[in-house]
Amino acid sequence: MSLQAYNRTQRVTENPRDTEYRLFAEITRQLMKVKDQPRHDREVIDALYRNRRLWSTLLSDCSREGNGLPEAIRASIISLSIWVDKQSSAIMRGGESIEPLIDINRTIMEGLAQRPAG
């Protein structure tokens, strides 16, 4: 089996929590890689864009009716999504560090890594 086929199979069989963790890990590594580069660098822009898209997707999902998460968690994710968007804009203007984005992503990853009891 080729590596590509294995990766495709892995994505099909992993649960949504694992998929979210994997995506957060990938994007967080990208942010860590570019954190000290000039803000106008293409890699920085790409990393911030991917992170914003991830959080925007979470905001959209948590805003829709029928989302299975508890309301308090949904509200927290929506608030964080708004903060990530504002922080990303401030970073692009050159006034803020990327570190807080990395920190919040790591915190989310820690939560995703915990397995519910039962």
MODELLER restraints for C-alpha pairs under 7 A, 6 or more apart:
rsr = mdl.restraints
at = mdl.atoms
rsr.add(forms.Gaussian(group=physical.xy_distance, feature=features.Distance(at['CA:17:A'], at['CA:112:A']), mean=6.26, stdev=0.5))
rsr.add(forms.Gaussian(group=physical.xy_distance, feature=features.Distance(at['CA:21:A'], at['CA:109:A']), mean=5.70, stdev=0.5))
rsr.add(forms.Gaussian(group=physical.xy_distance, feature=features.Distance(at['CA:21:A'], at['CA:112:A']), mean=6.05, stdev=0.5))
rsr.add(forms.Gaussian(group=physical.xy_distance, feature=features.Distance(at['CA:24:A'], at['CA:105:A']), mean=6.45, stdev=0.5))
rsr.add(forms.Gaussian(group=physical.xy_distance, feature=features.Distance(at['CA:24:A'], at['CA:109:A']), mean=6.65, stdev=0.5))
rsr.add(forms.Gaussian(group=physical.xy_distance, feature=features.Distance(at['CA:27:A'], at['CA:47:A']), mean=6.83, stdev=0.5))
rsr.add(forms.Gaussian(group=physical.xy_distance, feature=features.Distance(at['CA:27:A'], at['CA:50:A']), mean=6.86, stdev=0.5))
rsr.add(forms.Gaussian(group=physical.xy_distance, feature=features.Distance(at['CA:27:A'], at['CA:51:A']), mean=6.23, stdev=0.5))
rsr.add(forms.Gaussian(group=physical.xy_distance, feature=features.Distance(at['CA:28:A'], at['CA:102:A']), mean=5.81, stdev=0.5))
rsr.add(forms.Gaussian(group=physical.xy_distance, feature=features.Distance(at['CA:28:A'], at['CA:105:A']), mean=6.48, stdev=0.5))
rsr.add(forms.Gaussian(group=physical.xy_distance, feature=features.Distance(at['CA:30:A'], at['CA:47:A']), mean=5.84, stdev=0.5))
rsr.add(forms.Gaussian(group=physical.xy_distance, feature=features.Distance(at['CA:31:A'], at['CA:47:A']), mean=5.63, stdev=0.5))
rsr.add(forms.Gaussian(group=physical.xy_distance, feature=features.Distance(at['CA:31:A'], at['CA:102:A']), mean=6.63, stdev=0.5))
rsr.add(forms.Gaussian(group=physical.xy_distance, feature=features.Distance(at['CA:32:A'], at['CA:102:A']), mean=6.91, stdev=0.5))
rsr.add(forms.Gaussian(group=physical.xy_distance, feature=features.Distance(at['CA:34:A'], at['CA:43:A']), mean=6.68, stdev=0.5))
rsr.add(forms.Gaussian(group=physical.xy_distance, feature=features.Distance(at['CA:34:A'], at['CA:44:A']), mean=5.53, stdev=0.5))
rsr.add(forms.Gaussian(group=physical.xy_distance, feature=features.Distance(at['CA:35:A'], at['CA:98:A']), mean=5.63, stdev=0.5))
rsr.add(forms.Gaussian(group=physical.xy_distance, feature=features.Distance(at['CA:37:A'], at['CA:44:A']), mean=6.99, stdev=0.5))
rsr.add(forms.Gaussian(group=physical.xy_distance, feature=features.Distance(at['CA:39:A'], at['CA:92:A']), mean=5.88, stdev=0.5))
rsr.add(forms.Gaussian(group=physical.xy_distance, feature=features.Distance(at['CA:39:A'], at['CA:94:A']), mean=6.23, stdev=0.5))
rsr.add(forms.Gaussian(group=physical.xy_distance, feature=features.Distance(at['CA:48:A'], at['CA:88:A']), mean=6.48, stdev=0.5))
rsr.add(forms.Gaussian(group=physical.xy_distance, feature=features.Distance(at['CA:52:A'], at['CA:84:A']), mean=6.88, stdev=0.5))
rsr.add(forms.Gaussian(group=physical.xy_distance, feature=features.Distance(at['CA:52:A'], at['CA:85:A']), mean=6.20, stdev=0.5))
rsr.add(forms.Gaussian(group=physical.xy_distance, feature=features.Distance(at['CA:55:A'], at['CA:81:A']), mean=5.16, stdev=0.5))
rsr.add(forms.Gaussian(group=physical.xy_distance, feature=features.Distance(at['CA:56:A'], at['CA:81:A']), mean=6.33, stdev=0.5))
rsr.add(forms.Gaussian(group=physical.xy_distance, feature=features.Distance(at['CA:59:A'], at['CA:77:A']), mean=6.65, stdev=0.5))
rsr.add(forms.Gaussian(group=physical.xy_distance, feature=features.Distance(at['CA:59:A'], at['CA:78:A']), mean=4.98, stdev=0.5))
rsr.add(forms.Gaussian(group=physical.xy_distance, feature=features.Distance(at['CA:59:A'], at['CA:81:A']), mean=5.95, stdev=0.5))
rsr.add(forms.Gaussian(group=physical.xy_distance, feature=features.Distance(at['CA:61:A'], at['CA:67:A']), mean=6.90, stdev=0.5))
rsr.add(forms.Gaussian(group=physical.xy_distance, feature=features.Distance(at['CA:62:A'], at['CA:74:A']), mean=5.27, stdev=0.5))
rsr.add(forms.Gaussian(group=physical.xy_distance, feature=features.Distance(at['CA:62:A'], at['CA:78:A']), mean=6.78, stdev=0.5))
rsr.add(forms.Gaussian(group=physical.xy_distance, feature=features.Distance(at['CA:84:A'], at['CA:101:A']), mean=6.88, stdev=0.5))
rsr.add(forms.Gaussian(group=physical.xy_distance, feature=features.Distance(at['CA:90:A'], at['CA:96:A']), mean=5.66, stdev=0.5))
rsr.add(forms.Gaussian(group=physical.xy_distance, feature=features.Distance(at['CA:91:A'], at['CA:97:A']), mean=6.14, stdev=0.5))
rsr.add(forms.Gaussian(group=physical.xy_distance, feature=features.Distance(at['CA:91:A'], at['CA:98:A']), mean=6.71, stdev=0.5))
